[in-house]
């Protein structure tokens, strides 16, 4: 069961864990809030989740490229 949980956390873009770290709460609680909000708001938080995942991936890509350029210049 632990392997399944680890796999799901890695493949879920890391949005919940990122938000949990920033707000100093557990990522499991953030996931629950997304689930509850999805039921209440009829799916609109899923759009926000996907936008956040896209934003985090772009941010990670830019940082990796910036570090690669710094290593080449040094």
C-alpha positions as protocol buffer text, in pm:
chain_id: "A"
residue {
  index: 1
  type: UNK
  ca { x: 0 y: 0 z: 0 }
}
residue {
  index: 2
  type: UNK
  ca { x: 290 y: 234 z: 75 }
}
residue {
  index: 3
  type: UNK
  ca { x: 433 y: 184 z: -276 }
}
residue {
  index: 4
  type: UNK
  ca { x: 101 y: 278 z: -431 }
}
residue {
  index: 5
  type: UNK
  ca { x: 84 y: 591 z: -217 }
}
residue {
  index: 6
  type: UNK
  ca { x: 439 y: 693 z: -311 }
}
residue {
  index: 7
  type: UNK
  ca { x: 369 y: 636 z: -680 }
}
residue {
  index: 8
  type: UNK
  ca { x: 50 y: 842 z: -670 }
}
residue {
  index: 9
  type: UNK
  ca { x: 223 y: 1127 z: -490 }
}
residue {
  index: 10
  type: UNK
  ca { x: 503 y: 1136 z: -746 }
}
residue {
  index: 11
  type: UNK
  ca { x: 272 y: 1119 z: -1045 }
}
residue {
  index: 12
  type: UNK
  ca { x: 30 y: 1382 z: -913 }
}
residue {
  index: 13
  type: UNK
  ca { x: 261 y: 1668 z: -1019 }
}
residue {
  index: 14
  type: UNK
  ca { x: 351 y: 1758 z: -661 }
}
residue {
  index: 15
  type: UNK
  ca { x: 92 y: 2035 z: -640 }
}
residue {
  index: 16
  type: UNK
  ca { x: -59 y: 1926 z: -309 }
}
residue {
  index: 17
  type: UNK
  ca { x: 278 y: 1873 z: -145 }
}
residue {
  index: 18
  type: UNK
  ca { x: 399 y: 2212 z: -271 }
}
residue {
  index: 19
  type: UNK
  ca { x: 91 y: 2390 z: -139 }
}
residue {
  index: 20
  type: UNK
  ca { x: 112 y: 2198 z: 188 }
}
residue {
  index: 21
  type: UNK
  ca { x: 473 y: 2303 z: 239 }
}
residue {
  index: 22
  type: UNK
  ca { x: 395 y: 2667 z: 162 }
}
residue {
  index: 23
  type: UNK
  ca { x: 95 y: 2674 z: 399 }
}
residue {
  index: 24
  type: UNK
  ca { x: 263 y: 2454 z: 664 }
}
residue {
  index: 25
  type: UNK
  ca { x: -5 y: 2184 z: 657 }
}
residue {
  index: 26
  type: UNK
  ca { x: 6 y: 1823 z: 548 }
}
residue {
  index: 27
  type: UNK
  ca { x: -33 y: 1742 z: 181 }
}
residue {
  index: 28
  type: UNK
  ca { x: -304 y: 1487 z: 267 }
}
residue {
  index: 29
  type: UNK
  ca { x: -520 y: 1767 z: 407 }
}
residue {
  index: 30
  type: UNK
  ca { x: -467 y: 1974 z: 91 }
}
residue {
  index: 31
  type: UNK
  ca { x: -577 y: 1675 z: -118 }
}
residue {
  index: 32
  type: UNK
  ca { x: -891 y: 1640 z: 93 }
}
residue {
  index: 33
  type: UNK
  ca { x: -970 y: 2008 z: 42 }
}
residue {
  index: 34
  type: UNK
  ca { x: -934 y: 1965 z: -335 }
}
residue {
  index: 35
  type: UNK
  ca { x: -1166 y: 1666 z: -329 }
}
residue {
  index: 36
  type: UNK
  ca { x: -1427 y: 1842 z: -116 }
}
residue {
  index: 37
  type: UNK
  ca { x: -1412 y: 2157 z: -325 }
}
residue {
  index: 38
  type: UNK
  ca { x: -1447 y: 1952 z: -643 }
}
residue {
  index: 39
  type: UNK
  ca { x: -1773 y: 1805 z: -516 }
}
residue {
  index: 40
  type: UNK
  ca { x: -1907 y: 2139 z: -392 }
}
residue {
  index: 41
  type: UNK
  ca { x: -1796 y: 2348 z: -690 }
}
residue {
  index: 42
  type: UNK
  ca { x: -1872 y: 2077 z: -948 }
}
residue {
  index: 43
  type: UNK
  ca { x: -1518 y: 2023 z: -1072 }
}
residue {
  index: 44
  type: UNK
  ca { x: -1380 y: 2375 z: -1105 }
}
residue {
  index: 45
  type: UNK
  ca { x: -1094 y: 2315 z: -853 }
}
residue {
  index: 46
  type: UNK
  ca { x: -964 y: 2050 z: -1091 }
}
residue {
  index: 47
  type: UNK
  ca { x: -898 y: 2327 z: -1343 }
}
residue {
  index: 48
  type: UNK
  ca { x: -708 y: 2521 z: -1075 }
}
residue {
  index: 49
  type: UNK
  ca { x: -512 y: 2207 z: -987 }
}
residue {
  index: 50
  type: UNK
  ca { x: -410 y: 2150 z: -1349 }
}
residue {
  index: 51
  type: UNK
  ca { x: -312 y: 2516 z: -1385 }
}
residue {
  index: 52
  type: UNK
  ca { x: -97 y: 2491 z: -1071 }
}
residue {
  index: 53
  type: UNK
  ca { x: 66 y: 2172 z: -1201 }
}
residue {
  index: 54
  type: UNK
  ca { x: 144 y: 2343 z: -1532 }
}
residue {
  index: 55
  type: UNK
  ca { x: 286 y: 2647 z: -1350 }
}
residue {
  index: 56
  type: UNK
  ca { x: 507 y: 2436 z: -1123 }
}
residue {
  index: 57
  type: UNK
  ca { x: 644 y: 2239 z: -1419 }
}
residue {
  index: 58
  type: UNK
  ca { x: 725 y: 2557 z: -1611 }
}
residue {
  index: 59
  type: UNK
  ca { x: 891 y: 2703 z: -1303 }
}
residue {
  index: 60
  type: UNK
  ca { x: 1101 y: 2390 z: -1252 }
}
residue {
  index: 61
  type: UNK
  ca { x: 1202 y: 2391 z: -1620 }
}
residue {
  index: 62
  type: UNK
  ca { x: 1312 y: 2755 z: -1606 }
}
residue {
  index: 63
  type: UNK
  ca { x: 1517 y: 2696 z: -1290 }
}
residue {
  index: 64
  type: UNK
  ca { x: 1690 y: 2393 z: -1443 }
}
residue {
  index: 65
  type: UNK
  ca { x: 1779 y: 2589 z: -1755 }
}
residue {
  index: 66
  type: UNK
  ca { x: 1904 y: 2882 z: -1548 }
}
residue {
  index: 67
  type: UNK
  ca { x: 2127 y: 2650 z: -1344 }
}
residue {
  index: 68
  type: UNK
  ca { x: 2258 y: 2484 z: -1659 }
}
residue {
  index: 69
  type: UNK
  ca { x: 2354 y: 2823 z: -1804 }
}
residue {
  index: 70
  type: UNK
  ca { x: 2530 y: 2921 z: -1481 }
}
residue {
  index: 71
  type: UNK
  ca { x: 2730 y: 2596 z: -1488 }
}
residue {
  index: 72
  type: UNK
  ca { x: 2838 y: 2654 z: -1848 }
}
residue {
  index: 73
  type: UNK
  ca { x: 2944 y: 3013 z: -1775 }
}
residue {
  index: 74
  type: UNK
  ca { x: 3140 y: 2921 z: -1461 }
}
